Amino acid sequence: MIEKVIIMGAAGRDFHNFNVYFKGNPRYRVIAFTAAQIPDIEGRTYPPELAGEGYPDGIPIHPEVELARLIRNHRVDLVAFSYSDVPHVQVMHKAAIVTAQGADFILLGAAYTMLKSRKPVVSVCAVRTGCGKSQTTRKVCTIFKQHGWQVVAVRHPMPYGDLRKQVIQRFSSYEDFKTHQCTLEEREEYEPLVDQGITVYAGVDYGKILEAAEEEADIIVWDGGNNDTPFYRPDVHIVLLDPHRVGHELLYYPGETNLLMADIAIINKVDTADPQNVARSRENIRSHAPDAQIVLAESPIRVSRPERIKGKRVLVVEDGPTLTHGEMPYGAGVIAARTYQAAEIVDPRPYAVGSLKKTFEAYAGTGPALPAMGYSPEQVRDLERTIDRVDCDLVLFSTPIQLKRILNIDKPSIRVRYTYKDHGAPLLEDVLLDKLKGRMP
């Protein structure tokens, strides 16, 4: 019997699971994808050119709220949950909806969906969104470059546009961002690495991406998204924990899976976290991933002209996903505002317009910072309009890229950034190179 399948996703892991597990498998026929978390990604079609034989019209992508109806109308047999950074209890609520309609509910094994590379792979993942993967990936790439190895980063997918044009994307210059019509969210991940001279790959088909990356790399760094597991089988699996959200490493899917698989567990942000929470994070690692080597790290903030903050009424613009489904109430910008004695952090919620207003409604705990949402040109314009409306003296941009290159903003502003710093021994470089012994060229 051919089983009818729905894949629940958020424009990333869902497509990969289809490509490596369901595509070309005579046992299954995928009826639809559903979409969550990311705005405006439903209503598209996974195109026939990518879906392959048996899908002449492609595969429709529906809003997740239609899941129960889709199961009933199509008599679906199986639903595969395929996105990340979701509380365990919420995953089971989704399972209850599915099983109540008479379908089976599955989670694909993490290792089963990992492709094997002929080059060494180091993955940088986390137990939650906003743990500090980006600066850690940059640190890992710097370590390898300093040893003379050619490193290529492969980023977890963010294919929010025309999927036909996003099968394989390669970024090594700012011109590539224009060529691929990158969203703000994509640029935030790719641009800092390109600034380091690191080539970045992303897209939809991670088998083809792997083949391309292997042609120019001595070593591949998997740059994870959210708290998802890697698409490539790592030789060394680095997993970050955030003691500001201690305990979350055991409460979110698939972050706990990452923790259980960790070779190196980095407790990040120890410079700003409660020492008792750092100790609790360490104990959770020892209890649940006893073979993982523990590294302590800081996330010091870098501020251009910090003296300008004192006494000012500031608007803080933080990384979008960290504040929304990452559930962090603040990031580097708020820390900078407090550290350098801003008179007030202005609440942006009364000034929000368009999609930003909807974001605050959907994520009621977000504030007093403004999430830098930019999944579409329309959302970027809403971000500009919201910033323009806020009554403040200064804007603190705390995102991985220089937003003023993209946004048309007249207000005075300064940039705030996180960097990676070891918090004493053992150093990440020493632990990483020891784990890679015998695998490097």
N, C-alpha and C positions, 0 to 999 in steps of 0.2 A: 504494500500500500504506500502511495506517495503521501507524505505528511504536508499539510498546509501550514506555513510558518509566518509569523510576524516577528520582526526584529525591532525591539524598543531601543532607541538611541538618541544621540544628540549631535549628529553629523561628524562622526569620527570613528570611535570604536565599533559602532554598528556596521559601517561600511567594511572595515577590516575583517570583522567576524564573518560577514557575508563572503568576502573574497577568499578567505582561507578555509572556511568550513562548509558553507552552504552552496557556493557557486559550483556548478558542474556536478553536484552530488545528486544522483538519480533518486535518492530517498526523499528529497525535500523539494518543495516549490514555495518560494517566498512570495507571499501575497502582498505584503506592504512593510514599509518601515514606519515607525512613529517617531516624532521629534519632541524633545523637551529641552529645558535649560536655556538654550540659545534662541533669541528672538528671530522670527521671520525665516526659519529654515524649513518649515513645513510648506506644503503646496508645491514642492518641486517633484522631480522624478529622478530616481537613480537611472541614468540613461542606458538604453539597450547596448550601446558600445562598451559599457563597463559591466553590465549585468550578464552578458554572454548569451549562449544558446538557450533557448526556451523562454526568453524574455524579450520578444520582438517590440514590445511597447515600453520596455523598462519596468521599473518598480515604483509605484507611487509612494510619496512620503506624506503621512497624515499627522495632524496634531495628536499628542498622546491622549488627550481627553476623549478621543473617539475610539480608544482601544476596545472597550467592551462591545461597542456596536460592531466594530470590524470583526471581532471574534465570532459574534452571533451571525452576522450576515454572510460571512465566508466559511462558516463552520471550520474554523481554524483548529488545528490539532496541537500546535506547539508555539510558545512565545519565548523568545530568547532575550533576556535582559542584557543590554549592551551599552551602558554608559556609566559614568563614574561620579564620585564624590556625593554619594547618597547614603543617608543614615540606614543602618541595618534594618531598623524597624520599618522604614519607608519602603525598602526593597520587599519586605514581606507583605506590606499593604498592597504593593503592585501584584505580588504573587497571589494574594487573596482575590483580587479582581479577576485575574486570569483563570484561576482554578474554579471560581464560582461560575464562570461561563463555560466550563467543561474542557478547557485546554490545559496542557501541561506547561509548566514554567521551568526554565532552565537557566543556569549560569555556566557559560563555557569555561573549562579549565584554563587558568592563566597560561600555563606552560604549553598547552595544546595549541594555542594561537600564536606562539612565538616562532618566527622564522629564524633559521640557523644561518649565520654569516660565515664566510670563509676568512673574515678578518676579525680581530678581537673587538668585542663590544663592551662598553661600559655604559650602564644605564643610570640615569639620575631621576629618581621618582620620589614620591612623598606619600604621607598618610592623609593629607588634606591639601586642598588648594591653598596657596599662600604661605607655604612653609619655607620658601626660599630656594626653590629649584633653580631659578634663572641664574642667580649669582653663583650658585654652586656649579652649574654647568659651565659657566664662564671660567671658574677657577680650575675645573678639571681640564678644560681645553688648554688653558694657559700652561698647566703642568706638562701636558704632552708636547706642546709647541716648544717649551724650553728644553726638552730632551731631544728635539730635532725630528719628531715624528709628525707626519702629515695627518691632521685630524679633520674629520668631517662630522658635523652635527646633523642628526636626523630628528626633526621635531614631530611630536605627536600631532595628528592632523587637525586642521581648522578649515576644511573646505566648505565655505559658506556661500560661494558664488556658483558659477557655471561649472559643474563637475567635469564636463568634457574637457575643459581647459585646465583642470587641476590634477590630472592623473599623476604627473611628475612635475614638481616645481623645484627649481634650483635658484638659490639666492647667494650672490657674492658681491653685489653692488647695489647702490640705491636705485639705479635704473631698473634692476630686476623687480623692485617693489612696484614700480609703475607698470612694468610689462605684465605682471601677474595681478594687477589691480587689487593690491592687498588692502584688507580692512585694517582699522586701527589696532584691533586685537592681534592680528598677524604681525604687524610691524613691531609691536611691543615685544614679541618673542624673537623675531629674526634680527632686527636692527642691531641690538647690542653685540650679538655674535659677529655679524658682518663687520661692525666697527673694529673688532679684534682681528680681522683678517680670516675668519672662519667661514667656510662655505656651509650653507644650511640647505638641507633637502626637506621637503614636506609634500603633501598631496593626498591622493586617494589610494593608489595601488602601491602598497609598501613592499611587495615583491619586486616590482620594477624599480622602485626607489632604491632598494637595497643593492640591486645589481649596478645601478649607476654610481652609488656612493662607494661601493667597493673598488671601482675603477680608479678612484683618485685618493683613497684613504689608506693609511697604515693602520689606523684605528678609528672606530666609529663610536661616537658618543650619542646615546639615545637621550634626547631632551624631553622628559615626560610632560604630560598635560594633566591638569587636575590632580587626582590621586590614582590615576589609571596605572595598570601594569604595562611593562614594555611590550612592543610588537616584535622585537628581536630578542633572541635568547642571549642574555648577558653573560660575559665571563666574570664580570664584577657588577653586582647590583647594589647601588647606593640608594638609601632611603632616608628622607628627612622627616624629622618630627618637630613639632612646634610646642614648646612648653607653655605658651600662652593659651593653648587649647589642650592641656594635658588630659589624657584619657581618650581623646578623639581617635588615637591610633587603634583603639579596640572597638570603635563604634561606627565606623563608616566603611562602605564598600566602594572599591576594592582596596582601600588603604590598609586594612588589616592584613590582607593578602600580601601586599608589598612588604609589610613589616615581617611577616613570617618567612619571606624569601630573602631577607636582607643579608648581604655579605658585610656591608658597612652601614651602620645606623648612625646618622648625624643628628644630634640634638642641637638645633639651631636657636639663635636669638637668646643665648644664655646671658648676654650682656644686659638685656632688658626684662628678663623673666624672673619670677619669684624663685629663689633657690630651692624651695621645697617642691615646686613643680618640676624643676630640672631633675631633682632626685627621684620624683615619682616617674618621670619619663624613663630614667635610667632603669628603675626597677621593672617597669613594664617591658622594656627590651630584654632584660635578663630573664624574665619569666616566660616570655613568649617567643623570643628569638635568641636563645642563649649562645648560638654560634656566631652571632653578628659582632663585629668589632665596633665598639662605641667610640665616636669622635665628637668632641664638643666644639661648637662653632659660634661665632658672634656674627651679627648683621649690623655693623656700624653704619651710620648714615653719613652721607657726604652731601654737604649743602653749599651751593654757590652763594657767597656773600651772606652768611647767616646773620650778620649784624642788622640786616634790613628787616628782620622778623620782629625784633623787640618792640613792644608797644603797639603793634599793628593789629588791625582786625583782618584776619586771613581766611580765605577760602582754601580748603585742602582738597585736591583732586588725587584720588588714589586709584590703584589698579582695580579695574572693574570686577573680574571674577573673584578676586580675593574678598571683596566686600559682599558680593551677592551670594552665590552658592557656596563660597568659601567661608561665609559667616564670620569673618573677622570684622570687629567693629571699627578698627583703625589700622593704619600702616605707618610707613616711614614719615609721611607728611604730618600726621598728627603728633608723632613723637618729636619731630623737628619743631613744630609749633610750640609744644610744651617746653622742650629743652631750651629753646632760644627766646622764651618769655613773650609769646604773642599775647596781645591784650585780650583777644577773643578769637575762637574758632567759629566762624559764621556758619550756621546751619543752612545748607542749600535747599532743603526740602520745600520751603515755601516758594522758592523761585523756579522750581523744576518745570519744564515744559515737555510736551510730546512724549516720546518713548522714555525719557528720563523720569517723568512723573509716574509712568506705569511701572518702571523699575522700582521706585521707592514703594509703590503700593504692593508689588509682588514680594519685595524683601523688606518687610516693615522694620527689621532691626538695623538696617543700613542708615548711617548717620553718626556724627555730624559731617562726615566726609562725603564728597561727590564721587561716585564711581565713574571712571573714564570708560564709558560704554561706547563702542564704535564698531558694531558688527555690520553697519551699512552706512552709505553716504548720508542717508536721512538721519540716522542716529548721531553721526558726527555733527551735523547741523544742529540737532537738538542739544548736544553738549555745548556747542559754541553759544547758542542762545541762552542756555541756562547760566553759563559762566558770566555772560554779559549782563544778565539781570541781577546777579547777586551783588548786594551792597557791601563791598569790602575794600580794604586798602591794598591788598596784595594777594596774589594767587600762588599757592605752593603746589607745583606739579610733581607728584610723587609717583611717576610711572617709569617703566624701563626705557622709554624713548623721550626725546625732546618734543613735547606735544606742540610747541609753538611753530614747529616746522610744518605742521599739518593744520592746526586750528588758526582761524583768524581772530586773534584776541588782542584787544587794545589795553587791557589792564596790566599794571606792573606785575611781574611774576619772577619767581626763581625756581630752580630745579632741586629736587631732593632725590637721592638714590641710595639703595642698599648696596653694600659690597660684602664679599665673603672674607672672614678672618678666622683663623684657627684660634681656639681658646686654650692654648697650651698643648702639651703632648697628650696623646699621640697626634702628630700632624697628618692631615688628610693625604698629603703627597706621599709620606712614608708608608702609610697603611695601603694606599692604592697601588703603589708600585710593587709592594710586597705581594699583594694579592695577584698581580699580573705576571709574576715571575714565570718565565718559560713560554709566555704567550706573545711577547713583543718581538718585532723584527730585530 
